[in-house]
Amino acid sequence: MIVNDPLQLAPAITEALETVFDPEIPVNIVELGLVYELITKEGGIAKVVMTLTAPGCPVAGDIIDEVQRKVSDVEGVHQALVELTFDPAWDKSMMSDVARLELGFM
């Protein structure tokens, strides 16, 4: 994950994102490697650039809504933006060792 965090909100935002799970995979979106970039700007603006495990994910809207809601709830965040991208496409190599271990890939 790339972090650009002049407001020093990244630890709290990351902690909030670690409570968001892909409903089909019992691992949070940070460990899955779905969060590509976290940017904070003056005025309490936080932007999360993320992807999904598949472009046709049937719960994409739910995941994005949950990310936006949980980032918005972080103290110091006044506006949460979520940008969905599929470039680069997600693959299993983007998962952390923790996620690989939990899913039996190690």
N, C-alpha and C positions, 0 to 999 in steps of 0.2 A: 504494500500500500504506500502510495506517495502521500506525504503530509506537508501541507503548507499552512502553518498555524500561528500567525502573528498574535492571536488572542490567547494562545495557550489553552484552548478548549479541547484539543485532540484527545487527551487521556479520558476525559469525561464522556466525550462523544463516542469514542471507541468502546468504552465500557457499556454505553447504552446500546450500541450496535451488536455487542456480544450477546444481547438478550433477544435478538431477532434470528429466528430459525427458518430455514427452508422447510416447509411442511413435509416434503418427501424425503428429506435427509436430516437425521437427528444431530446436526452440527450447526453452530451459528454461522452467520454469513461472513464474519471476519475470518474465522478459521477455514472456511471453505474457499476463501480467496475471491469472494464476490465483490468486495469493496476495493476499487482500484485507486481512488484518490479521495482525500479529505482536505477541504480548503475552508479556512475561516477568514473573514474580512471584517473591517471596522463596521460598527453598527450591530454586531452580533449576528452577522450572516454566516451560515454554515452550509457548505455544499458538499454533498456526497456523490461521487461518480461511481456507479456500480453496474454490475451485470447480473445475469441470472444463469443458472446452469444450462438452460435451453431457451432459445428465442420464443418458443411457443408455450412457455410455462403457463399453465392454467390459473395459477394464483399470483401472477406477476403484480397485478394491481394491489392485492392484499399486502404483499411484501413491501412494495414501494410506499404504500400508505403507512404501514407500521414503522418503516425507517423514518419517514418524515415526522410522524408523531413522536417517536422516541427521541429523535435529535432535537425537535422543538421543545421537549420537556427538559433538556439539559440547561442548568442555570447558566445564564450569560448568552444563550442563543435566543435571538429575537425573530429570526427568519431561517427556516430550514428548506433547502432546495435539494431535490434528488434528481440526478441526471442518469438515465439508463442508457447504457452503451453495449454494443456487442463487438467492439473493436478494442482490444483483441477478443476473440471468442474465448470463453472460459473452457478450461480443460482440467483434468484431475491433477496435473502437475502444479496448479496454482494453490492447491490446498496446503495448509501447514502440516508439519509432522504430526501434530496433535490430532488433526482431522483424519489424516491417513491412518493413524493408529486406531482411532475410534471406529472407523469404517472397515477396518481389517485389511487395509492396503499395505501394511508394513509387517 
